Amino acid sequence: MWFELTPSFALLLCIILFVLYSLLQFPSRHALPPGPKPWPLIGNILDMPRKDESATFSQWGRTYGDIVYVRLLRRPLIILNSFEAATELMERRYTIYSDRPEFPMMNLIGHQWNLGFKPFGDEWATLRKLFTSKFSNGSALRAYQASQTASNAELLQSLLKDPNGFVEHIALRATQVVIDVTYGISVTSPNDHLIVVAERVMNAVSIALSPPLWIINPVSLVRSFMSLFGGLNSISIIRKWRSDLEELRNGPFEEAKLQLTKGHPRPSVVGNLLQDLGENGTQEAEELIRDCAAVAYGGAAETSTSSSLSFILAMVLNPSAMRKAQDELDRVVGNDRLPCFEDRPNLPYVTGMMKEVLRFHPPGVVGVPRQLKQDDEYKGYHIPAGSMVMVNIDGLMSDPSLYPEPEMFMPERYIVNGKFDCSRSTDPSRIAFGFGRRVCPGKLFAEDSLWIVIAQMLAVFTISPVDEKHPPPLSFEAGAISRPSPFPCIIRPRSEAAKHLVESAL
């Protein structure tokens, strides 16, 4: 033989062949959207931010344009940095942009049934239709307002007794509403077993949806996870996460069924759906209701907590906006009762504030990735089939072409001639809750929950920084659902009359 195949030469040959193969798998760089230059083999993995993804994506948008291409190992990722691109691709071309990539870690901990991560298709459509019928329907939403108002009264009293515990009170209130509306179950303490399990599930989801755990293949995933937590310990953690998820999925559902069997069910989504199903309902239909309820509970509570905490932080940093809202509340509602949902048409500034809070910090800053079903072209660029596609939601909220002076907190953006009107500024809900067929089906319920928190809290409380000369920084935690980093503030009654109003709220 004229050469000797040494191990070193064999390794070099394998690397060369892999590089050539990788290059052949991707279209010419000239046809792809622009983006940071990839490294051989690993692509742009080293360019991906460990935190604050939106800021990095926005910087890439300023450098490369409204559609950015990066490669993670052999996996293309498309980042959309403009409202125009997001609406064109995610909405007008929804048939090929509504699928989900595989999330290996989510599957590993048992989320295959979850509406938010199901592939786009008939099974997804059936589950979504059921969900939408109970969380986007006008009459259904009005039926939930009594529960939202009652839980908010408990929140006000908790804030009066223990204002420093506002984070825990907000989180409890968010969970109370969703559990009551979905299952007809009352919880009164953050130590309630159901709430503790739900918190563990959401923490697991936040880890499972972190980019390092979905940009790599399943084999590498398991290895990385085990190296992070230790081999046997990792298996124990995954088993615990699966157990928690199944408990959250089945426990409250079975309790709601038991209420129905005993003949004294409280009004709830599950109770209504099971009654509609009747005695001839199939096991499959029951499982559909169970999964619909679990999705509502799992997603809504954390989102509501994030938005409510963002509202409090916004008030700490923007006292003039708070005073304008309070002036409107005093003028329209007066001081002898709390505002209610019937007052909403007459409170345009408060409603505008609710929208501005969603713009100020959307709970999902970059959204959950989609997966492109087939090759596509946009603005002369080739987008390969199988690409993951993400919208830089937080970046769009700071786009000056959509929101002039985006760094300013201005509920006035949504008021025209003294009335609430989003015609001059893009409605933040069009962005915050996603695009196209994957838009959050519970967005109207979420808006109602946030609106009543804002209206009633500002009617009776003043929110201010601990140190007016040194207000807390704008800082947010990373995660699938992002909330403000811990910050101090002072929450106190506006007057003795306001204090008495809170005490008599229930």
Secondary structure by P-SEA (a helix, b strand, c coil): ccccccaaaaaaaaaaaaaaaaaaaccccccccccccccccccccccccccaaaaaaaaaaaccccbbbbbcccbbbbbbccaaaaaacccccccccccccccaaaaaaccccccccccccaaaaaaaaaaaaccccaaaaaaaaaaaaaaaaaaaaaaaacccaaaaaaaaaaaaaaaaacccccccccccaaaaaaaaaaaaaaaaaccccccccaaaaaaaaaaaccaaaaaaaaaaaaaaaaaaacaaaaaaaaaaaaccccccaaaaaaaaacccccaaaaaaaaaaaaaaaaccaaaaaaaaaaaaaaaaacaaaaaaaaaaaaaccccccccccccccccaaaaaaaaaaaaacccccccbbbbbccccccccccccccbbbbbaaaaaaacccccccccccccccccccccccccccccccccccccccccccaaaaaaaaaaaaaaaaaacbbbbbccccccccccccccccccccbbbbbbbbccaaaaaaaaacc
